[in-house]
Amino acid sequence: MKLLVTGGAGFIGSAVVRLAVARGHSVVNLDALTYAACLDNVATVADNPRYSFEQADIRDRAAMDRILAQHKPDAIMHLAAESHVDRSIDGPGTFIETNITGTYTLLEAARAYWVAQGRPSSFRFHHISTDEVFGSLGSEGQFTEETPYDPRSPYSASKAASDHLVQAWHHTYGLPIVLTNCSNNYGPYHFPEKLIPVIILNALAGKPLPIYGDGSNVRDWLYVEDHADALLLVVQQGAVGRSYNIGGENERSNLDLVRSLCGILDELRPKPQGSYADQITFVTDRPGHDARYAIDPARVSTELGWRPSVTVEEGLRRTVEWYLANEGWWRALQERSGVGERLGVKS
C-alpha cells in the first residue's frame, strides 16, 4: 500500500511513518516543517527506498495537486495539525488556518485526485482527530462515536470543524473516508512542550514540575506506537464513512501521572537527596481546562480486533528511558520558540 502521511515529521505522524515502512508499505511523508516537526523523528527510515519526503503546506493547493499526481497514493493519512491547546489560547488564528482551511484544501485536492483516478473504491482519506472534540466528561462515562461534539478550546473547535468537513465531503461528494478520534498520546519523540516531556525534562533540570489547578484533571493515555498500529489497521480495514475511537484504556489524573514519572526517575536517575516529587508545583489552571477525557474503544476492538498492548506503567517507563538516552534530540528542540515558557494564560 502506498500512503501519503501529512504531518509525518511530527510526533504521531512520525510513529505512523516508521511503523508503515517497517511493515513494507511505501510512504510519502508530507510536512511543512513548522516548529513542532523534526526530521530526526524519521531518521531511521530516511534511507529506505520505500520512503520519500515532500516539504509542503497543506494549505497550498498547487503543491497538494502536484504531490498527489506525482506519487499516486492509495490512501491519505491526514495528521498535519496544530495541536497544542495552550498555543491555541494565545494564537487561535494559526489553528483555524491549518486545521480548518488546511483540511479543506487537502480534501479538495484529494477529491480531484480521486475523480481523476476513476473514483477507485479502494482509495481512503483517513482523518486523524482527537477526543477533545467531545468536550469534558464528569466522573463517570466514556466518549463513544455517538457522543455529541462539544469543543471547549480553540484547538478542539478547529479539530471539530475539520472532522465535520471530512464527513461532509464523504456524504456530499462520495469521497471514501475513515475518521479516528484518539485519547492523549505519549511516548518517544514527544515534542517537549507537552505534559509528560515537560515533567521529565524539568525534573532532570531541577526545575519546578508544573501541574495545572489541583492536578485532578483526568486523561486516558495512549502509547503512540499502539496508536500508530491502530491507525494502520483502520486505514486498511475500516468501513468507509465510519469513525473509530482509539483509546489506551489507561485513565490517570495529572497528579498521579506526574507522581508515577517521578517514581520512575527516582529509580533510573536518582537525585543526590530527596525525590523528584519534591519539585511538584501547582500553577494557575488554564482557561477552559476540560476535567476528564475517557475513550470507549469498543467499536475498533469489536469490528477490527484492535486493543492497546502497552499499559501506562510500561509506557511511561519506556518513555523515560527514551528521553534519558536521547538528550541530543530534546536539547535541540528546547531552543525553539515558546518551548519551556508558560503558554495559554491569555483570557
WOSUL-V955384 format. One record per backbone hydrogen bond with DSSP energy under -1.0 kcal/mol. CO is the residue of the C=O (numbers start at 1). NH is the residue of the N-H. If there is no record, write none. Layout:
co/nh
CO/NH
CO/NH
This chain:
co/nh
1/26
2/74
2/75
3/28
4/77
5/30
6/79
7/10
9/38
10/14
11/15
12/16
13/17
14/18
15/19
16/20
17/21
18/22
19/23
20/25
21/24
26/3
27/52
28/5
29/54
30/7
34/37
38/41
39/42
40/43
42/45
45/48
48/51
50/27
52/29
54/31
57/60
59/61
60/64
61/65
62/66
63/67
64/68
65/69
66/70
67/71
68/72
74/124
75/4
76/126
77/6
77/79
78/128
84/88
85/89
86/90
87/91
92/96
93/97
94/98
95/99
96/100
96/101
97/102
100/104
101/105
102/106
103/107
104/108
105/109
106/110
107/111
108/112
109/113
110/114
111/115
112/116
113/117
114/119
115/118
120/123
124/76
125/178
126/78
127/180
129/182
131/134
132/135
133/150
143/296
144/147
153/157
154/158
155/159
156/160
157/161
158/162
159/163
160/164
161/165
162/166
163/167
164/168
165/169
166/170
167/171
168/172
169/173
169/175
170/174
176/125
177/241
178/127
179/244
180/129
181/246
182/131
184/222
186/224
187/190
191/193
191/194
194/198
195/199
196/200
197/201
198/202
199/203
200/204
201/205
202/207
203/206
209/281
211/283
212/215
215/255
217/254
218/293
219/252
222/186
223/227
224/228
225/229
226/230
227/231
228/232
229/233
230/234
231/235
232/236
233/237
234/238
239/242
242/179
244/181
246/183
250/221
252/219
253/257
254/258
255/259
256/260
257/261
258/262
259/263
260/264
261/265
262/266
263/267
264/268
265/269
275/278
276/279
277/280
279/209
281/211
283/213
286/289
291/218
292/137
294/143
297/301
298/302
299/303
300/304
300/306
301/305
311/315
312/316
313/317
314/318
315/319
316/320
317/321
318/322
319/323
320/324
321/325
326/330
327/331
328/332
329/333
330/334
333/336
336/339
338/341
